[in-house]
Amino acid sequence: MTHQPYSYVVLRYVPDQGAGEALNIGVIVYSEQARYFGHRVDSHYGRLSEAFATFDGAAFRRAVANLLHAFRDTERSFSERPLLSGDRSLTEWLRTLMPDVGGSLTFTAPRHGLTENVGEEVSILFDRMVESQKARSDDAPRRDDAQVWRTCEKALAPAVSGHLRPKSFATSSVKVDFEHAVKNGAWHVIQPISMDYKQPESMQRRASQWVGTAVGLREAKDLGTIFFLIGEPAGHRRAYDRAKALLSQAPVNHEIIEERDAERLNRRLLALMEHSNE
């Protein structure tokens, strides 16, 4: 499938331009080649009113409503005429929708990427840029990632566990540190992920965060395979299956291995070590 270029900006709420404090509330994705304009905006403002003492709920609702109305008009007309006529940039076009530079809604500088499905990028970016900012008191798993790793590490041969080392990747959009990696030409990494949450939506959120991270890791030339080592939940099997299905969309070479099948991970790592260039 052909990769298509796209641009995106993050929509932000900034109550005081001088103070510079802000929270992300949405994403806007645009691709001229794909003839696509999409957006997702969180119009709920509970976290905004908690974060900012001077928050004006009525003004926020009006501003978001006006913006969404303009976006809907754009979506309807985009099939008939280009969004960015002449040499007008995405930033200039957005400023026509939000001309008051002193207002509470603003946006980041455009960022760019390539994707096989530009429509999926809206959800991926929204989860990464907006949902990840939302603190939740019930978000802690019953078992954390380190506990999942310790359980599975028992199934690894000493030759495997003694050969693993940390590895970091830095691209234009993400920096990710992995504690367990092995090199065989490329670096193959193991990422334990606990899905043992009380709330089923937390599993979906965790999977979304890693799919978003994987989007940024596509630029890492020396990344081989990510082994997602999944700690299973005590219940919520249908939500767990949906979270795994979402995680399977990570746009890098990856394998999903459940903790009860840690022996398969051991075999895969042994095979990589046997053919190692080092």
VMD Tcl script that draws the C-alpha trace (Angstrom):
set ca {
  {0.00 0.00 0.00}
  {1.26 3.49 -0.86}
  {2.35 5.74 1.99}
  {0.73 9.16 1.85}
  {2.15 12.36 3.36}
  {0.08 14.19 5.92}
  {0.36 17.13 8.29}
  {-1.18 17.59 11.71}
  {-1.43 20.15 14.45}
  {-2.42 19.80 18.08}
  {-5.25 22.05 19.24}
  {-4.54 23.57 22.67}
  {-6.41 25.48 25.35}
  {-4.30 28.38 26.71}
  {-6.26 30.56 29.18}
  {-3.40 33.02 29.69}
  {-1.01 33.60 26.79}
  {1.43 35.30 29.13}
  {1.62 32.38 31.55}
  {1.94 29.89 28.69}
  {0.19 27.06 30.53}
  {-1.84 24.83 28.20}
  {-3.66 21.53 27.82}
  {-4.16 19.64 24.57}
  {-7.81 19.29 23.54}
  {-7.71 17.99 19.97}
  {-5.87 17.14 16.76}
  {-6.33 18.27 13.16}
  {-5.01 16.08 10.32}
  {-4.68 17.17 6.69}
  {-3.45 15.46 3.52}
  {-3.78 17.13 0.14}
  {-2.60 14.00 -1.66}
  {-5.20 11.82 0.05}
  {-7.87 14.53 -0.25}
  {-8.41 14.22 3.48}
  {-9.25 16.62 6.29}
  {-10.06 15.19 9.71}
  {-10.19 16.27 13.31}
  {-11.10 15.18 16.80}
  {-11.74 17.61 19.63}
  {-12.57 16.93 23.27}
  {-15.33 19.41 24.12}
  {-15.63 18.18 27.73}
  {-14.00 20.66 30.05}
  {-13.92 19.06 33.51}
  {-10.14 18.74 33.53}
  {-9.78 22.30 32.21}
  {-11.87 23.79 35.01}
  {-9.87 21.78 37.55}
  {-6.54 22.86 36.06}
  {-7.22 26.58 35.58}
  {-8.78 28.77 38.25}
  {-9.88 31.38 35.68}
  {-11.50 28.88 33.32}
  {-14.59 30.31 31.52}
  {-16.83 27.38 30.59}
  {-19.30 29.39 28.52}
  {-16.59 31.05 26.46}
  {-14.88 27.70 25.90}
  {-18.08 26.08 24.66}
  {-18.72 28.93 22.22}
  {-15.16 28.86 20.88}
  {-15.17 25.09 20.35}
  {-18.65 25.13 18.78}
  {-17.61 27.82 16.29}
  {-14.46 25.91 15.42}
  {-16.27 22.60 14.91}
  {-18.81 24.36 12.67}
  {-15.97 25.68 10.51}
  {-14.40 22.22 10.38}
  {-17.67 20.64 9.24}
  {-17.97 23.22 6.45}
  {-14.42 22.41 5.41}
  {-15.09 18.68 5.28}
  {-18.14 19.22 3.07}
  {-16.32 21.47 0.61}
  {-12.96 19.69 0.52}
  {-14.09 17.27 -2.21}
  {-14.86 20.20 -4.50}
  {-11.88 22.50 -4.00}
  {-8.45 22.28 -2.35}
  {-8.11 23.40 1.23}
  {-4.86 25.27 0.71}
  {-5.14 27.27 -2.49}
  {-2.06 28.96 -3.92}
  {0.85 29.02 -1.49}
  {-1.26 29.38 1.67}
  {0.04 27.16 4.47}
  {-1.93 25.05 6.92}
  {-0.96 27.50 9.67}
  {-2.30 30.47 7.73}
  {-5.56 28.68 7.01}
  {-6.06 27.80 10.66}
  {-5.42 31.39 11.69}
  {-8.37 32.48 9.54}
  {-10.54 30.26 11.76}
  {-8.94 31.51 14.99}
  {-7.95 35.10 14.16}
  {-7.83 36.29 17.79}
  {-4.25 35.53 18.76}
  {-5.11 36.48 22.32}
  {-7.89 33.93 22.53}
  {-7.82 30.74 24.54}
  {-7.64 28.31 21.58}
  {-4.37 27.93 19.74}
  {-2.42 25.24 17.91}
  {1.10 23.91 17.61}
  {3.33 24.27 14.58}
  {2.47 21.68 11.91}
  {4.17 18.31 12.13}
  {4.41 15.85 9.28}
  {4.44 12.14 8.62}
  {3.73 9.31 6.19}
  {0.96 6.77 6.65}
  {-0.80 3.96 4.84}
  {-4.16 5.10 6.21}
  {-4.46 8.80 6.98}
  {-7.92 8.32 8.52}
  {-6.48 6.15 11.29}
  {-3.97 8.82 12.25}
  {-6.68 11.00 13.82}
  {-7.49 8.43 16.52}
  {-3.86 7.49 17.03}
  {-2.76 11.10 17.44}
  {-5.74 11.99 19.64}
  {-4.93 9.18 22.05}
  {-1.28 10.12 22.08}
  {-1.69 13.89 22.39}
  {-4.94 14.30 24.35}
  {-5.99 11.12 26.13}
  {-2.50 10.58 27.51}
  {-2.81 13.88 29.46}
  {-5.85 12.73 31.38}
  {-5.02 11.59 34.89}
  {-7.28 8.90 36.29}
  {-7.37 7.67 39.86}
  {-8.43 4.18 38.73}
  {-5.77 3.95 36.01}
  {-3.18 1.97 37.98}
  {-3.01 -1.71 36.98}
  {-3.20 -4.46 39.57}
  {0.23 -5.56 38.36}
  {2.67 -3.15 36.73}
  {4.93 -3.80 33.74}
  {7.89 -4.74 35.95}
  {5.86 -7.47 37.64}
  {4.81 -8.88 34.27}
  {8.46 -8.96 33.22}
  {9.61 -10.67 36.42}
  {6.99 -13.39 35.94}
  {8.02 -14.04 32.34}
  {11.75 -13.72 32.97}
  {11.60 -17.01 34.86}
  {10.90 -18.78 31.55}
  {13.99 -17.35 29.85}
  {17.15 -19.39 29.56}
  {20.18 -17.91 31.38}
  {21.87 -17.44 28.00}
  {18.96 -15.20 26.98}
  {18.47 -13.16 30.13}
  {22.23 -12.62 30.45}
  {22.42 -11.30 26.89}
  {19.69 -8.65 27.16}
  {20.62 -5.01 27.53}
  {18.88 -1.58 27.51}
  {18.36 0.24 24.22}
  {17.01 3.72 23.42}
  {15.55 5.03 20.19}
  {15.16 8.70 19.31}
  {13.29 9.94 16.24}
  {11.91 13.32 15.23}
  {8.75 12.71 17.29}
  {9.53 10.25 20.12}
  {12.27 9.05 22.45}
  {11.68 5.60 23.86}
  {13.79 3.65 26.35}
  {13.54 -0.14 26.36}
  {15.06 -2.05 29.26}
  {15.35 -5.40 27.44}
  {16.83 -5.71 23.95}
  {19.02 -8.02 21.87}
  {20.93 -7.18 18.70}
  {20.93 -9.30 15.57}
  {21.74 -6.82 12.82}
  {18.83 -4.70 14.07}
  {17.76 -4.27 17.69}
  {14.89 -6.47 18.83}
  {13.20 -5.22 21.99}
  {10.82 -6.65 24.58}
  {8.17 -4.35 26.03}
  {6.13 -5.79 28.92}
  {2.63 -4.29 29.05}
  {0.31 -5.01 31.95}
  {-3.34 -5.16 30.92}
  {-4.47 -6.20 34.38}
  {-6.71 -3.19 35.01}
  {-9.91 -2.88 36.99}
  {-11.50 -0.65 34.35}
  {-11.79 -2.13 30.83}
  {-11.31 1.22 29.08}
  {-7.83 1.45 30.62}
  {-6.72 -1.50 28.48}
  {-7.87 0.28 25.33}
  {-6.08 3.44 26.42}
  {-2.83 1.57 27.09}
  {-2.94 -0.13 23.70}
  {-3.65 3.21 22.01}
  {-0.64 4.81 23.69}
  {1.69 2.11 22.37}
  {0.24 2.27 18.87}
  {0.88 6.01 18.95}
  {4.44 5.44 20.16}
  {4.97 2.91 17.37}
  {3.97 5.56 14.83}
  {6.91 7.66 15.99}
  {9.26 4.65 16.00}
  {8.77 3.96 12.31}
  {11.70 6.30 11.62}
  {14.07 4.19 13.76}
  {16.19 2.46 11.11}
  {17.86 0.07 13.54}
  {14.62 -1.18 15.13}
  {13.86 -4.80 14.32}
  {10.92 -6.37 16.15}
  {9.03 -5.16 19.20}
  {7.87 -8.11 21.28}
  {4.84 -6.88 23.19}
  {4.78 -9.09 26.30}
  {1.23 -8.84 27.59}
  {0.16 -9.32 31.19}
  {-3.40 -10.63 31.05}
  {-6.24 -9.20 33.15}
  {-8.22 -11.05 35.79}
  {-11.44 -10.32 33.90}
  {-12.91 -8.20 31.09}
  {-11.94 -10.70 28.39}
  {-13.82 -8.98 25.58}
  {-12.19 -5.63 26.36}
  {-8.84 -7.41 26.54}
  {-9.37 -8.96 23.10}
  {-10.26 -5.53 21.69}
  {-7.12 -4.02 23.22}
  {-4.98 -6.75 21.66}
  {-6.64 -6.16 18.30}
  {-5.84 -2.47 18.58}
  {-2.24 -3.16 19.60}
  {-1.88 -5.42 16.55}
  {-2.24 -2.27 14.40}
  {1.13 -0.93 15.58}
  {2.80 0.17 12.31}
  {6.19 -1.46 13.02}
  {7.36 -5.05 12.91}
  {6.01 -6.60 16.11}
  {4.75 -9.73 17.83}
  {2.23 -9.99 20.64}
  {3.10 -12.66 23.18}
  {0.98 -13.30 26.27}
  {2.72 -13.95 29.56}
  {1.41 -17.53 29.74}
  {3.30 -18.17 26.49}
  {6.61 -16.80 27.72}
  {8.37 -19.95 26.53}
  {7.63 -18.84 22.94}
  {9.44 -15.59 23.66}
  {12.38 -17.60 24.97}
  {12.53 -19.64 21.74}
  {12.33 -16.53 19.57}
  {15.14 -14.81 21.46}
  {17.34 -17.91 21.38}
  {16.87 -18.09 17.60}
  {17.87 -14.44 17.25}
  {20.97 -14.97 19.37}
  {22.03 -18.02 17.37}
  {22.10 -15.90 14.20}
  {23.55 -12.81 15.86}
  {26.22 -10.86 14.02}
  {28.00 -10.16 17.29}
}
mol new
graphics top color blue
foreach p $ca { graphics top sphere $p radius 0.5 }
foreach p [lrange $ca 0 end-1] q [lrange $ca 1 end] { graphics top cylinder $p $q radius 0.2 }
display resetview
